[in-house]
Amino acid sequence: MFERGVRAEDLRLVVEHGRCIEEYPDATPFPRRLLLGWIGGRPFHVVAAENPTARETIVVTVYEPDPARWEEGFAKRKRP
C-alpha cells in the first residue's frame, strides 16, 4: 500500500466512500467487494472483506488498475 503511494487516510476514504463496482458474496471466509476510488487524480481499486460479527472491514489488497484490462473510468472490465 505505502509502496504504491497510498496513505492510510486515503485508503479509509475509498473504503468509506468509494464506488462498489463488483461484489463477491460467496468469498470465504467473508464476503468481499471491489471498490473504485480516486486519490490525487489516480484511480485505485480496493478489495475489502466484511466481517459482520466483529463489525470490521478487512482490506485484502489495493492497486492501481491496468488500463489495458479496464474500460475507461476503471469501473468495468474489458472483455477478452
C-alpha positions in Angstrom: 0.0 0.0 0.0 2.6 2.5 1.0 4.8 1.4 -1.9 2.0 2.5 -4.2 1.7 5.9 -2.7 -1.5 5.3 -0.8 -1.8 6.7 2.7 -3.9 5.1 5.3 -6.3 8.0 5.4 -6.8 7.9 1.6 -7.5 4.2 1.8 -10.1 4.8 4.6 -11.8 7.3 2.3 -12.0 4.8 -0.6 -13.4 2.1 1.7 -16.0 4.5 3.2 -17.0 6.5 0.1 -15.7 4.5 -2.9 -18.0 3.1 -5.5 -18.7 -0.6 -5.3 -18.1 -2.0 -8.8 -18.2 -5.7 -8.1 -19.4 -7.9 -5.3 -18.2 -11.4 -4.3 -20.8 -12.6 -1.8 -19.6 -16.2 -1.8 -16.0 -15.4 -1.0 -14.6 -17.0 2.1 -14.1 -16.5 4.9 -16.1 -13.3 4.4 -18.0 -11.6 1.6 -15.9 -9.2 -0.5 -16.4 -6.2 -2.7 -14.3 -4.3 -5.2 -14.3 -0.6 -4.7 -13.2 2.2 -7.0 -11.8 5.4 -5.6 -9.6 8.3 -6.8 -6.6 9.5 -4.8 -4.9 12.6 -6.1 -6.4 12.1 -9.6 -5.2 8.4 -9.7 -7.7 5.5 -9.8 -7.4 2.8 -7.2 -9.2 -0.5 -6.6 -9.6 -1.8 -3.1 -10.8 -5.3 -2.4 -12.4 -5.3 1.0 -13.9 -8.2 3.1 -16.7 -7.6 5.5 -16.7 -9.4 8.9 -20.1 -8.6 10.3 -19.6 -10.5 13.6 -16.6 -8.2 14.5 -18.1 -5.3 12.7 -14.9 -4.7 10.8 -13.7 -4.2 7.2 -10.6 -6.0 6.2 -8.6 -4.6 3.3 -7.4 -7.5 1.2 -5.5 -5.5 -1.5 -5.2 -2.1 -3.1 -3.9 -1.5 -6.5 -3.9 0.9 -9.4 -6.0 -0.7 -12.2 -4.3 -1.5 -15.5 -5.9 0.5 -18.4 -5.3 -2.5 -20.7 -7.7 -4.6 -18.6 -10.3 -2.0 -17.6 -12.7 0.2 -19.6 -12.4 4.0 -19.4 -13.3 5.1 -15.9 -12.0 1.8 -14.4 -15.4 0.6 -13.3 -15.9 -2.2 -15.8 -13.5 -5.0 -17.0 -12.8 -5.2 -20.7 -14.0 -8.3 -22.4 -11.3 -10.7 -23.7 
